[in-house]
Amino acid sequence: MRYYIGLDNGGTATKAALFDAAGAQLATCSVATSSFTPKPNYVERDMEEVWEANCSVLRGVIGKSGVSPEDIASVGICGHGKGLYLWGKDGHPTRRAISSTDNRAFDYVERWKEDGTEARAFELSCQHVMSCQPVALLAWLRDHEPEAFANIGYIFECKDYLRFRLTGEARGELTDYSGTNLMNLHSAAYDGKLLEVFGIEQVAEALPPLCRSDEIAGFVSEEAAAVTGLAVGTPVVGGFFDIDACALASGITTPDLVCMIAGTWSINEYIRRDPVLDGSVAMNSLYCLPDYYLVEESSATSAGNSEWFIRQLLPELADETKTRGAGIYDVVNEWVGSIEPGTLVPVFLPFLMGTNAHPNAKAAFVGLNVSHTRRHMARGMYEGIAFCHRVHYERLIASRPTPPKAIRLSGGAARSAVWSQMFADIMQTPIETIVADEAGALGCAIAGAVATGAYEDMDDAIAHMVKIGASYQPSTALKDLYDRKYALYRKTVACLEDLWDEMGAFTRI
């Protein structure tokens, strides 16, 4: 039997999962992802540590599965998009990687919006500029770290850097690089005019050759085999921007479904034959299926907030449940379910790691009173994250000719029945979950199965490897209630609008 490994490099964890040709997940291994925050708005990662984490989970998943490395047909990698992983001309990382939750370059984005740079770029890239995109971070490096800028040998996204370490071959995979503002979406190629628009034309030679998601983009080297446990010569496929991997693992092959991913980032997306060019959505990029674009609304505002909540506000409960062999999220889900939807809980703004409201917006619980307990705060957190998804969802719906028939939900929220039902009620759209604990890794396994000939194409692989799990119908009886709560959430965000610049200026002192 042949097996497929998917690696998923997210915002809070590095994971490996091994699948068979039917899509059954046979083993997983995970380690926490560490970050450095040397200054406010800065989020960085040690590139050697990132590589070592992937080596560790590869060894772990092979060991747990008991599968012979020679029976592993392929390895695929997905990872967070945006951010910047630079390999130097000297054969070493140029500097620490910059994560997708970094906001150091927000001044550049604001200036480019004002002086028309973004509008000129949009004609080619079909994208608004984000402060965590490579173009903004490269401009920042040009001005603040000229020595590092001069040493750039390759400009990588997260998973492309890791594939380079596995194979020694530098490639840039289309779904990821098409979301960087470095590519012309009309020609599906890099465009020197975009580099000139952003004033970073010096790095043109550092852009790696492009490849597809389901293309064999290299083979495991002897050096990588020695530290990962993989067999020398194992095929490594192009892989994905993780939001594409999750969409594929959710069975998104037609425009009538919306994919929502509740992870570190709030990802909300659907596919269509042409990009949305009126500027009403945040991002168009290339999807992993031929002739489809991925239309995306996203921000770093989702279930990652719940990890902070547990770590900072429930540490003793987390320790206690671990001692009992229970799960802390089982407790939190019970808490949330014990509070009736009509209860006025504190309004939570899920802006701990990012925002879709204002470049400097911060997280907050608004409306606390002495009667509130951590149970009320937990429900407020779940609601606030779902409301933030709804902000993005409404923008997506406005760009569609018809409403979707359902939302395919993955990530942390999809593992909670109470939270999944809340998403259905707040979006007033049916929610469907998938049978895959590690959706991103499953997407990589699907691509690997196609690339190595197990299936004819992505549609064929999806038909065999993707299974739909629990579904949740929206409660029409709760529609008005959640509409009122959502309006309160939007008003809370609006009321704080004038505060954020003042607060941002203070944190930069």
Buried (B, 14 or more C-beta within 10 A) or exposed (E): EBBBBBBBBBBBBBBBBBBBBEBEBBBBBBBEBEBBEEEEBBBBBBBEBBBBBBBBBBBBBBEBBEBEBEEBBBBBBBBBBBBBBBBBEEEEBBBBBBBBBBBBBBBBBBEBEEEEBBEBBBEBBBBBBBBBBBBBBBBBBBEEEEEBBBBBBBBBBBBBBBBBBBBBBBBBBBBBBBBBBBBBBEEEEBBEBBBEBBBBEEBBEBBBEBBBBBBBBBBBBEEBBEBBBBBEEBBBBBBBBBBBBBBBBBBBBEBBBBBBBBBBBBBBBBBBEEBBEEEEBBBBBBBBBEEBBBBBBBBBBBBBBBBBBBEEBBEEBBEEBEEEEEEBBEBBBEBBBEBEBEEEBBBBBBBBBBBBBBBBBBBBBBBBEEEBEBBBBBBBBBBBBBBBBBBBBEBBBEBBEEEBEBBBBBBBBBBBEBBBBBBBBBBBBBBBBBBBBBBBBBBBBBBBBBBBEBBEEBEBBBEBBBEEEBBBEBBEEBEEBBEEBBEBBBEBBEEBEEBBEEEBEEEEE
